[in-house]
Amino acid sequence: MDTSPRLPDPLRAIVFDANALGNGLPHLGKVRRIAALASDAGAGSWIPELVALEWAEHLVREVDAFRVAAKSAVKIMSAAGIDAQLPVLPSDGQAVAEGFLRELEAVPGVTIVELSGDAARAGLKDQIMQTGPGRKKQGVKTGGSDSAWLRDVLAKAGGSFDDVVLLSQDGDVQAACKALRVAPPRMMNWKDFNQALFRLVKSPQVLERRITAYFSSLVDDSKQTHHDGAEPEMDLGDFEADEALLLAGSYQHQPELNDVSLSRVYEVLDVSDIRMEYAATSEKAGDDPRNATLEATVAFRADLDVSTYELTVDGGVEMGSHPVDDVRVTSSLIIEVSDGEIRSYEPVDRFRVTRM
């Protein structure tokens, strides 16, 4: 039986706490990877403002410690007759912090959850009164930060943590949620979270949502550019349908089918039969859903233009055309995914036309 941790589906957001990445220090490479995978799953990545500031402060301390150690090393090497230069570092801690915060805010998919005045007051009260997550650490009152940012995250999540996951193992969160009288968010460590998120990104439900969103965007684009006589810029392949359905609107006596084209596409009806065929390396997929070839069946509601011909008694050919409106068009498609984004698609076979 699979007892590995699971994420809620749909997943609304991943929330980072100060120790989310293991040692209290920021690691933008990990943040970018999580944010990219979360985006693939349709989720956001939330970093409370106080967590971002705490990361910045830890980084400043590390840089200051390195500056002191570097000066000492250069002095010792110079005394030994070795030419050495100090590394070029920002002039002060504020420059380090501001540079880091700019880079963090620029990570695609990351939202900084700003600290509100109400949450700040409540957090200070918890710290001073030692309520909620308020506690003493080596005789110093603390816990106000956790109390404050958790309140803002709860408000952003709509008053419930049901579809939110906290990347943390901090027990103070449990105490804060108890004080707030809400169920705590699902909490996961870094290793389990990576495995669970990767599995969620590959799930049929998530892939279905991503494919639906992609083709819905194409449909919206075709609506905006649609005008009489222009076909939607969507290639769904050749047609396959009951001729009686396609010829029913003809005014000719004995029409023969000539051609069928899309006149207008209104919406994506459903996505089914999703298969992950190959990874970008041309090996069988299963390891990287962000770089893969998918095959899926996508159904649309659409109008068609049907062209016909009829042989006349004098041996000529009479051409005709008529619309066939509001039908279901189903197409099997190969879909290319790169860096988590659908880049292109092409039809595998003829699309099927049936009545709605």
Contacts in CASP RR format, 6 or more apart in sequence:
PFRMAT RR
TARGET T0000
AUTHOR 0000-0000-0000
METHOD contacts of the structure
MODEL  1
MDTSPRLPDPLRAIVFDANALGNGLPHLGKVRRIAALASDAGAGSWIPEL
VALEWAEHLVREVDAFRVAAKSAVKIMSAAGIDAQLPVLPSDGQAVAEGF
LRELEAVPGVTIVELSGDAARAGLKDQIMQTGPGRKKQGVKTGGSDSAWL
RDVLAKAGGSFDDVVLLSQDGDVQAACKALRVAPPRMMNWKDFNQALFRL
VKSPQVLERRITAYFSSLVDDSKQTHHDGAEPEMDLGDFEADEALLLAGS
YQHQPELNDVSLSRVYEVLDVSDIRMEYAATSEKAGDDPRNATLEATVAF
RADLDVSTYELTVDGGVEMGSHPVDDVRVTSSLIIEVSDGEIRSYEPVDR
FRVTRM
4 192 0 8 1.000
4 195 0 8 1.000
4 196 0 8 1.000
4 199 0 8 1.000
5 188 0 8 1.000
5 192 0 8 1.000
5 193 0 8 1.000
5 195 0 8 1.000
5 196 0 8 1.000
6 196 0 8 1.000
7 41 0 8 1.000
7 165 0 8 1.000
7 186 0 8 1.000
7 196 0 8 1.000
7 197 0 8 1.000
7 200 0 8 1.000
8 162 0 8 1.000
8 163 0 8 1.000
8 165 0 8 1.000
8 186 0 8 1.000
9 200 0 8 1.000
9 203 0 8 1.000
9 205 0 8 1.000
9 206 0 8 1.000
10 42 0 8 1.000
10 43 0 8 1.000
10 163 0 8 1.000
10 205 0 8 1.000
10 209 0 8 1.000
11 38 0 8 1.000
11 41 0 8 1.000
11 42 0 8 1.000
11 43 0 8 1.000
11 163 0 8 1.000
11 165 0 8 1.000
11 200 0 8 1.000
12 43 0 8 1.000
12 44 0 8 1.000
12 157 0 8 1.000
12 163 0 8 1.000
12 164 0 8 1.000
13 38 0 8 1.000
13 43 0 8 1.000
13 44 0 8 1.000
13 45 0 8 1.000
13 46 0 8 1.000
13 156 0 8 1.000
13 157 0 8 1.000
13 163 0 8 1.000
13 164 0 8 1.000
13 165 0 8 1.000
14 34 0 8 1.000
14 35 0 8 1.000
14 38 0 8 1.000
14 43 0 8 1.000
14 44 0 8 1.000
14 45 0 8 1.000
14 46 0 8 1.000
14 164 0 8 1.000
14 165 0 8 1.000
14 167 0 8 1.000
14 193 0 8 1.000
14 197 0 8 1.000
15 46 0 8 1.000
15 47 0 8 1.000
15 48 0 8 1.000
15 153 0 8 1.000
15 164 0 8 1.000
15 165 0 8 1.000
15 166 0 8 1.000
15 167 0 8 1.000
15 168 0 8 1.000
15 185 0 8 1.000
16 31 0 8 1.000
16 45 0 8 1.000
16 46 0 8 1.000
16 47 0 8 1.000
16 48 0 8 1.000
16 51 0 8 1.000
16 167 0 8 1.000
16 168 0 8 1.000
17 48 0 8 1.000
17 51 0 8 1.000
17 146 0 8 1.000
17 166 0 8 1.000
17 167 0 8 1.000
17 168 0 8 1.000
17 170 0 8 1.000
17 173 0 8 1.000
18 24 0 8 1.000
18 51 0 8 1.000
18 54 0 8 1.000
18 55 0 8 1.000
18 58 0 8 1.000
18 145 0 8 1.000
19 168 0 8 1.000
19 169 0 8 1.000
19 170 0 8 1.000
20 51 0 8 1.000
20 167 0 8 1.000
20 168 0 8 1.000
20 190 0 8 1.000
21 27 0 8 1.000
21 30 0 8 1.000
21 31 0 8 1.000
21 190 0 8 1.000
22 190 0 8 1.000
24 54 0 8 1.000
24 55 0 8 1.000
24 58 0 8 1.000
25 55 0 8 1.000
25 58 0 8 1.000
25 59 0 8 1.000
25 62 0 8 1.000
26 55 0 8 1.000
26 56 0 8 1.000
26 58 0 8 1.000
26 59 0 8 1.000
26 100 0 8 1.000
26 104 0 8 1.000
28 103 0 8 1.000
28 104 0 8 1.000
28 107 0 8 1.000
30 190 0 8 1.000
31 45 0 8 1.000
31 47 0 8 1.000
31 104 0 8 1.000
31 107 0 8 1.000
31 110 0 8 1.000
32 107 0 8 1.000
32 108 0 8 1.000
34 45 0 8 1.000
34 167 0 8 1.000
34 193 0 8 1.000
34 194 0 8 1.000
34 197 0 8 1.000
35 44 0 8 1.000
35 45 0 8 1.000
35 107 0 8 1.000
35 108 0 8 1.000
35 109 0 8 1.000
35 110 0 8 1.000
36 108 0 8 1.000
36 109 0 8 1.000
36 290 0 8 1.000
36 339 0 8 1.000
36 340 0 8 1.000
37 197 0 8 1.000
37 198 0 8 1.000
37 201 0 8 1.000
37 290 0 8 1.000
38 44 0 8 1.000
38 45 0 8 1.000
38 109 0 8 1.000
38 197 0 8 1.000
39 45 0 8 1.000
39 108 0 8 1.000
39 109 0 8 1.000
39 340 0 8 1.000
40 201 0 8 1.000
40 206 0 8 1.000
40 210 0 8 1.000
40 289 0 8 1.000
40 290 0 8 1.000
40 340 0 8 1.000
41 197 0 8 1.000
41 200 0 8 1.000
41 201 0 8 1.000
41 206 0 8 1.000
42 206 0 8 1.000
42 209 0 8 1.000
42 210 0 8 1.000
44 109 0 8 1.000
44 111 0 8 1.000
45 107 0 8 1.000
45 109 0 8 1.000
45 110 0 8 1.000
45 111 0 8 1.000
46 110 0 8 1.000
46 111 0 8 1.000
46 113 0 8 1.000
46 153 0 8 1.000
46 156 0 8 1.000
47 104 0 8 1.000
47 110 0 8 1.000
47 111 0 8 1.000
47 112 0 8 1.000
47 113 0 8 1.000
48 112 0 8 1.000
48 113 0 8 1.000
48 115 0 8 1.000
48 149 0 8 1.000
48 150 0 8 1.000
48 152 0 8 1.000
48 153 0 8 1.000
49 112 0 8 1.000
49 113 0 8 1.000
49 114 0 8 1.000
49 115 0 8 1.000
49 149 0 8 1.000
49 152 0 8 1.000
50 115 0 8 1.000
50 145 0 8 1.000
50 148 0 8 1.000
50 149 0 8 1.000
51 149 0 8 1.000
52 101 0 8 1.000
52 104 0 8 1.000
52 112 0 8 1.000
53 97 0 8 1.000
53 101 0 8 1.000
54 145 0 8 1.000
55 100 0 8 1.000
55 104 0 8 1.000
56 96 0 8 1.000
56 97 0 8 1.000
56 100 0 8 1.000
56 101 0 8 1.000
57 97 0 8 1.000
59 96 0 8 1.000
59 97 0 8 1.000
59 100 0 8 1.000
60 93 0 8 1.000
60 96 0 8 1.000
60 97 0 8 1.000
63 89 0 8 1.000
63 90 0 8 1.000
63 93 0 8 1.000
63 96 0 8 1.000
64 93 0 8 1.000
66 89 0 8 1.000
67 89 0 8 1.000
70 86 0 8 1.000
70 87 0 8 1.000
71 86 0 8 1.000
73 84 0 8 1.000
74 84 0 8 1.000
74 85 0 8 1.000
74 86 0 8 1.000
77 83 0 8 1.000
77 84 0 8 1.000
78 84 0 8 1.000
89 96 0 8 1.000
90 96 0 8 1.000
90 99 0 8 1.000
104 110 0 8 1.000
104 112 0 8 1.000
105 112 0 8 1.000
113 149 0 8 1.000
113 152 0 8 1.000
113 153 0 8 1.000
113 156 0 8 1.000
114 152 0 8 1.000
115 148 0 8 1.000
115 149 0 8 1.000
115 152 0 8 1.000
116 151 0 8 1.000
116 152 0 8 1.000
116 155 0 8 1.000
118 151 0 8 1.000
119 147 0 8 1.000
119 148 0 8 1.000
119 149 0 8 1.000
119 151 0 8 1.000
119 152 0 8 1.000
119 155 0 8 1.000
120 148 0 8 1.000
122 147 0 8 1.000
122 148 0 8 1.000
122 151 0 8 1.000
123 143 0 8 1.000
123 144 0 8 1.000
123 145 0 8 1.000
123 147 0 8 1.000
123 148 0 8 1.000
123 151 0 8 1.000
124 144 0 8 1.000
124 148 0 8 1.000
125 131 0 8 1.000
126 132 0 8 1.000
126 133 0 8 1.000
126 134 0 8 1.000
126 143 0 8 1.000
126 144 0 8 1.000
126 147 0 8 1.000
126 176 0 8 1.000
126 179 0 8 1.000
127 134 0 8 1.000
127 141 0 8 1.000
127 142 0 8 1.000
127 143 0 8 1.000
127 144 0 8 1.000
127 147 0 8 1.000
128 141 0 8 1.000
130 136 0 8 1.000
130 141 0 8 1.000
131 179 0 8 1.000
132 147 0 8 1.000
132 175 0 8 1.000
132 176 0 8 1.000
132 178 0 8 1.000
132 179 0 8 1.000
133 143 0 8 1.000
133 144 0 8 1.000
133 146 0 8 1.000
133 147 0 8 1.000
133 150 0 8 1.000
133 172 0 8 1.000
133 173 0 8 1.000
133 175 0 8 1.000
133 176 0 8 1.000
133 179 0 8 1.000
134 141 0 8 1.000
134 142 0 8 1.000
134 143 0 8 1.000
134 144 0 8 1.000
134 147 0 8 1.000
134 172 0 8 1.000
134 175 0 8 1.000
135 141 0 8 1.000
135 142 0 8 1.000
135 143 0 8 1.000
135 172 0 8 1.000
136 142 0 8 1.000
143 172 0 8 1.000
146 170 0 8 1.000
146 172 0 8 1.000
146 173 0 8 1.000
146 176 0 8 1.000
147 176 0 8 1.000
147 179 0 8 1.000
150 173 0 8 1.000
150 176 0 8 1.000
150 177 0 8 1.000
150 180 0 8 1.000
151 180 0 8 1.000
153 164 0 8 1.000
154 160 0 8 1.000
154 161 0 8 1.000
154 180 0 8 1.000
154 182 0 8 1.000
157 163 0 8 1.000
157 164 0 8 1.000
159 182 0 8 1.000
160 182 0 8 1.000
160 183 0 8 1.000
161 177 0 8 1.000
161 182 0 8 1.000
161 183 0 8 1.000
161 184 0 8 1.000
161 185 0 8 1.000
161 186 0 8 1.000
162 183 0 8 1.000
164 185 0 8 1.000
164 186 0 8 1.000
165 185 0 8 1.000
165 186 0 8 1.000
165 187 0 8 1.000
165 188 0 8 1.000
165 193 0 8 1.000
166 173 0 8 1.000
166 184 0 8 1.000
166 185 0 8 1.000
166 186 0 8 1.000
166 187 0 8 1.000
166 188 0 8 1.000
167 187 0 8 1.000
167 188 0 8 1.000
167 189 0 8 1.000
167 190 0 8 1.000
167 193 0 8 1.000
168 187 0 8 1.000
169 187 0 8 1.000
169 189 0 8 1.000
170 187 0 8 1.000
173 184 0 8 1.000
173 185 0 8 1.000
173 187 0 8 1.000
174 184 0 8 1.000
177 183 0 8 1.000
177 184 0 8 1.000
177 185 0 8 1.000
178 184 0 8 1.000
188 196 0 8 1.000
198 289 0 8 1.000
200 206 0 8 1.000
201 289 0 8 1.000
201 290 0 8 1.000
202 276 0 8 1.000
202 286 0 8 1.000
202 289 0 8 1.000
204 274 0 8 1.000
207 274 0 8 1.000
207 276 0 8 1.000
207 289 0 8 1.000
207 294 0 8 1.000
207 296 0 8 1.000
208 271 0 8 1.000
208 274 0 8 1.000
210 342 0 8 1.000
211 271 0 8 1.000
211 274 0 8 1.000
211 294 0 8 1.000
211 296 0 8 1.000
211 298 0 8 1.000
211 335 0 8 1.000
211 342 0 8 1.000
212 268 0 8 1.000
212 271 0 8 1.000
214 335 0 8 1.000
214 342 0 8 1.000
215 268 0 8 1.000
215 271 0 8 1.000
215 298 0 8 1.000
215 300 0 8 1.000
216 267 0 8 1.000
216 268 0 8 1.000
218 233 0 8 1.000
218 234 0 8 1.000
219 232 0 8 1.000
219 234 0 8 1.000
219 265 0 8 1.000
219 266 0 8 1.000
219 267 0 8 1.000
219 268 0 8 1.000
219 300 0 8 1.000
221 233 0 8 1.000
222 232 0 8 1.000
222 233 0 8 1.000
222 234 0 8 1.000
222 264 0 8 1.000
222 265 0 8 1.000
223 264 0 8 1.000
223 265 0 8 1.000
223 266 0 8 1.000
225 233 0 8 1.000
226 232 0 8 1.000
226 264 0 8 1.000
231 261 0 8 1.000
231 262 0 8 1.000
231 263 0 8 1.000
231 305 0 8 1.000
232 262 0 8 1.000
232 263 0 8 1.000
232 264 0 8 1.000
232 265 0 8 1.000
234 262 0 8 1.000
234 265 0 8 1.000
235 346 0 8 1.000
235 347 0 8 1.000
236 262 0 8 1.000
236 300 0 8 1.000
236 329 0 8 1.000
236 331 0 8 1.000
236 333 0 8 1.000
236 347 0 8 1.000
236 351 0 8 1.000
237 331 0 8 1.000
237 347 0 8 1.000
237 349 0 8 1.000
237 350 0 8 1.000
237 351 0 8 1.000
238 347 0 8 1.000
238 350 0 8 1.000
238 351 0 8 1.000
239 260 0 8 1.000
239 304 0 8 1.000
239 350 0 8 1.000
239 351 0 8 1.000
239 353 0 8 1.000
240 350 0 8 1.000
240 351 0 8 1.000
240 352 0 8 1.000
240 353 0 8 1.000
241 260 0 8 1.000
241 352 0 8 1.000
241 353 0 8 1.000
241 354 0 8 1.000
242 353 0 8 1.000
242 354 0 8 1.000
243 257 0 8 1.000
245 324 0 8 1.000
245 327 0 8 1.000
245 353 0 8 1.000
245 354 0 8 1.000
245 355 0 8 1.000
246 257 0 8 1.000
246 260 0 8 1.000
246 304 0 8 1.000
246 306 0 8 1.000
246 324 0 8 1.000
246 353 0 8 1.000
247 255 0 8 1.000
247 257 0 8 1.000
247 306 0 8 1.000
247 308 0 8 1.000
248 324 0 8 1.000
249 306 0 8 1.000
249 322 0 8 1.000
249 323 0 8 1.000
249 324 0 8 1.000
250 306 0 8 1.000
250 308 0 8 1.000
250 320 0 8 1.000
250 322 0 8 1.000
251 322 0 8 1.000
252 308 0 8 1.000
252 310 0 8 1.000
252 318 0 8 1.000
252 320 0 8 1.000
253 310 0 8 1.000
254 310 0 8 1.000
254 311 0 8 1.000
255 308 0 8 1.000
255 309 0 8 1.000
255 310 0 8 1.000
255 320 0 8 1.000
256 308 0 8 1.000
256 309 0 8 1.000
256 310 0 8 1.000
256 311 0 8 1.000
257 306 0 8 1.000
257 308 0 8 1.000
258 307 0 8 1.000
258 308 0 8 1.000
258 309 0 8 1.000
258 319 0 8 1.000
259 306 0 8 1.000
259 307 0 8 1.000
260 304 0 8 1.000
260 305 0 8 1.000
260 306 0 8 1.000
260 307 0 8 1.000
260 353 0 8 1.000
261 304 0 8 1.000
261 305 0 8 1.000
261 307 0 8 1.000
262 302 0 8 1.000
262 303 0 8 1.000
262 304 0 8 1.000
262 305 0 8 1.000
262 329 0 8 1.000
263 302 0 8 1.000
263 303 0 8 1.000
263 304 0 8 1.000
263 305 0 8 1.000
263 323 0 8 1.000
264 302 0 8 1.000
264 303 0 8 1.000
265 300 0 8 1.000
265 301 0 8 1.000
265 302 0 8 1.000
265 329 0 8 1.000
266 300 0 8 1.000
266 301 0 8 1.000
266 302 0 8 1.000
266 303 0 8 1.000
267 300 0 8 1.000
267 301 0 8 1.000
268 298 0 8 1.000
268 299 0 8 1.000
268 300 0 8 1.000
269 299 0 8 1.000
269 300 0 8 1.000
269 301 0 8 1.000
269 328 0 8 1.000
270 298 0 8 1.000
270 299 0 8 1.000
271 296 0 8 1.000
271 297 0 8 1.000
271 298 0 8 1.000
271 299 0 8 1.000
272 296 0 8 1.000
272 297 0 8 1.000
272 299 0 8 1.000
273 295 0 8 1.000
273 296 0 8 1.000
273 297 0 8 1.000
273 332 0 8 1.000
274 294 0 8 1.000
274 295 0 8 1.000
274 296 0 8 1.000
275 294 0 8 1.000
275 295 0 8 1.000
275 296 0 8 1.000
276 285 0 8 1.000
276 286 0 8 1.000
276 289 0 8 1.000
276 292 0 8 1.000
276 293 0 8 1.000
276 294 0 8 1.000
277 285 0 8 1.000
277 292 0 8 1.000
277 293 0 8 1.000
277 294 0 8 1.000
277 295 0 8 1.000
277 334 0 8 1.000
278 284 0 8 1.000
278 285 0 8 1.000
278 292 0 8 1.000
278 293 0 8 1.000
279 285 0 8 1.000
279 286 0 8 1.000
279 287 0 8 1.000
279 288 0 8 1.000
279 291 0 8 1.000
279 292 0 8 1.000
279 293 0 8 1.000
280 288 0 8 1.000
280 291 0 8 1.000
280 292 0 8 1.000
280 338 0 8 1.000
285 292 0 8 1.000
285 293 0 8 1.000
286 292 0 8 1.000
289 337 0 8 1.000
289 340 0 8 1.000
290 337 0 8 1.000
290 338 0 8 1.000
290 339 0 8 1.000
290 340 0 8 1.000
291 337 0 8 1.000
291 338 0 8 1.000
291 339 0 8 1.000
291 340 0 8 1.000
292 337 0 8 1.000
293 334 0 8 1.000
293 335 0 8 1.000
293 336 0 8 1.000
293 337 0 8 1.000
294 334 0 8 1.000
294 335 0 8 1.000
294 336 0 8 1.000
294 337 0 8 1.000
295 332 0 8 1.000
295 333 0 8 1.000
295 334 0 8 1.000
295 335 0 8 1.000
295 348 0 8 1.000
296 332 0 8 1.000
296 333 0 8 1.000
296 335 0 8 1.000
297 330 0 8 1.000
297 331 0 8 1.000
297 332 0 8 1.000
297 333 0 8 1.000
298 330 0 8 1.000
298 331 0 8 1.000
298 333 0 8 1.000
299 328 0 8 1.000
299 329 0 8 1.000
299 330 0 8 1.000
299 331 0 8 1.000
300 328 0 8 1.000
300 329 0 8 1.000
300 330 0 8 1.000
300 331 0 8 1.000
301 326 0 8 1.000
301 327 0 8 1.000
301 328 0 8 1.000
301 329 0 8 1.000
301 356 0 8 1.000
302 327 0 8 1.000
302 328 0 8 1.000
302 329 0 8 1.000
303 323 0 8 1.000
303 324 0 8 1.000
303 325 0 8 1.000
303 326 0 8 1.000
303 327 0 8 1.000
304 323 0 8 1.000
304 324 0 8 1.000
304 325 0 8 1.000
304 327 0 8 1.000
304 329 0 8 1.000
304 353 0 8 1.000
305 321 0 8 1.000
305 322 0 8 1.000
305 323 0 8 1.000
305 324 0 8 1.000
306 321 0 8 1.000
306 322 0 8 1.000
306 323 0 8 1.000
306 324 0 8 1.000
307 319 0 8 1.000
307 320 0 8 1.000
307 321 0 8 1.000
308 319 0 8 1.000
308 320 0 8 1.000
308 321 0 8 1.000
308 322 0 8 1.000
309 317 0 8 1.000
309 318 0 8 1.000
309 319 0 8 1.000
309 320 0 8 1.000
310 317 0 8 1.000
310 318 0 8 1.000
310 320 0 8 1.000
311 317 0 8 1.000
311 318 0 8 1.000
312 318 0 8 1.000
324 353 0 8 1.000
326 356 0 8 1.000
327 353 0 8 1.000
327 354 0 8 1.000
327 355 0 8 1.000
327 356 0 8 1.000
328 353 0 8 1.000
328 354 0 8 1.000
328 355 0 8 1.000
328 356 0 8 1.000
329 351 0 8 1.000
329 352 0 8 1.000
329 353 0 8 1.000
330 351 0 8 1.000
330 352 0 8 1.000
330 354 0 8 1.000
331 347 0 8 1.000
331 351 0 8 1.000
331 352 0 8 1.000
332 347 0 8 1.000
332 348 0 8 1.000
332 349 0 8 1.000
332 351 0 8 1.000
333 345 0 8 1.000
333 346 0 8 1.000
333 347 0 8 1.000
333 348 0 8 1.000
334 345 0 8 1.000
334 346 0 8 1.000
334 347 0 8 1.000
334 348 0 8 1.000
335 342 0 8 1.000
335 344 0 8 1.000
335 345 0 8 1.000
336 342 0 8 1.000
336 343 0 8 1.000
336 344 0 8 1.000
336 345 0 8 1.000
337 343 0 8 1.000
END
